[in-house]
Structure formats: structure tokens, C-alpha cells
Amino acid sequence: MRDVKAGLEFDRAQEYVTHGLRKNATIELYLAGCDDEMVKAVTGHSGVEMLKKYGGQVRQRELARRAQSARNSKEQDGTET
């Protein structure tokens, strides 16, 4: 990461820490619709505690969207919920 930051043409690039990249990756993966296991595979987290912290509302919103979508699909199939 040091080599990558050194090659950037952004004056403040050296101020960034890799930890921020991990958090951003977590958020972007949730926004892309990934589940906890997929996010852990990419970011290297071993549990969901930090995912909950980093993903926060984005994680909850995505889980709620998927749950509602599953409910809607079941309702459209004519089965009871």
C-alpha cells in the first residue's frame, strides 16, 4: 500500500491509512448487495462484529431490502407469509 500511495498524484495521499480502505470496501460491498460471508471473504474480517460497525446502516438497509424482496416474491407466488 505504501508503494501505491507513493505513486498517487494526490498531494494528501500519504495521509490516508489502509484501515480506511478496508472500511470503505466493506460499505461498497454491502451497497453492491454482498452478504456478510462475501464481505468477510474480501476484507479479511473473521467475524461480523466489525462488519456491523463499519457497515452500520448500509448493512441493515441492504438486509431489509433483501428481506422485503423475498417476502414480495413469496406473496407473488401466492403462498402465505
C-alpha positions as CSV (number, residue, x, y, z in Angstrom):
1,M,0.0,0.0,0.0
2,R,2.9,2.4,0.7
3,D,4.1,1.9,-2.9
4,V,0.6,2.6,-4.2
5,K,0.2,5.7,-2.1
6,A,3.7,6.9,-3.2
7,G,2.6,6.6,-6.8
8,L,-0.5,8.7,-6.5
9,E,-0.6,12.2,-7.8
10,F,-2.8,13.4,-5.0
11,D,-0.9,15.7,-2.6
12,R,-2.5,14.3,0.5
13,A,-2.4,10.6,-0.5
14,Q,0.2,9.9,2.3
15,E,-2.3,10.9,4.9
16,Y,-4.6,8.0,4.1
17,V,-4.4,4.8,6.1
18,T,-5.2,1.4,4.7
19,H,-7.7,0.9,7.5
20,G,-9.9,3.5,5.9
21,L,-9.8,1.5,2.6
22,R,-11.0,-1.6,4.5
23,K,-14.0,0.3,5.9
24,N,-14.8,1.8,2.5
25,A,-14.6,-1.7,0.9
26,T,-17.0,-3.1,3.5
27,I,-19.5,-0.4,2.8
28,E,-19.2,-0.6,-1.0
29,L,-19.6,-4.4,-0.9
30,Y,-22.8,-4.1,1.1
31,L,-24.1,-1.5,-1.3
32,A,-23.3,-3.9,-4.1
33,G,-25.6,-6.5,-2.4
34,C,-23.0,-8.8,-0.9
35,D,-23.8,-10.7,2.2
36,D,-21.7,-11.0,5.4
37,E,-19.8,-14.0,4.2
38,M,-18.9,-12.4,0.9
39,V,-17.8,-9.2,2.6
40,K,-15.7,-11.2,5.1
41,A,-14.0,-13.1,2.2
42,V,-12.9,-9.8,0.6
43,T,-12.0,-7.8,3.6
44,G,-10.5,-10.5,5.8
45,H,-12.7,-9.9,8.8
46,S,-13.1,-13.0,10.9
47,G,-16.5,-12.2,12.5
48,V,-19.4,-9.9,11.9
49,E,-18.8,-7.5,14.8
50,M,-16.6,-5.2,12.8
51,L,-18.8,-5.6,9.7
52,K,-21.8,-4.4,11.8
53,K,-19.7,-1.4,13.0
54,Y,-18.4,-0.5,9.5
55,G,-21.5,-1.3,7.5
56,G,-23.9,0.0,10.1
57,Q,-27.0,1.4,8.4
58,V,-25.9,0.4,4.9
59,R,-25.7,-3.3,6.1
60,Q,-29.1,-3.0,7.8
61,R,-30.7,-1.3,4.8
62,E,-29.4,-3.9,2.4
63,L,-30.6,-6.8,4.6
64,A,-34.0,-5.2,4.9
65,R,-34.2,-4.7,1.1
66,R,-33.4,-8.3,0.5
67,A,-35.9,-9.5,3.2
68,Q,-38.7,-7.4,1.7
69,S,-37.8,-8.7,-1.8
70,A,-38.0,-12.3,-0.6
71,R,-41.4,-11.5,1.1
72,N,-42.7,-9.9,-2.1
73,S,-41.6,-12.9,-4.2
74,K,-43.4,-15.3,-1.9
75,E,-46.5,-13.1,-2.0
76,Q,-46.5,-13.0,-5.8
77,D,-46.2,-16.8,-5.8
78,G,-49.5,-16.9,-4.0
79,T,-48.2,-18.6,-0.9
80,E,-48.9,-17.2,2.6
81,T,-46.4,-15.2,4.5
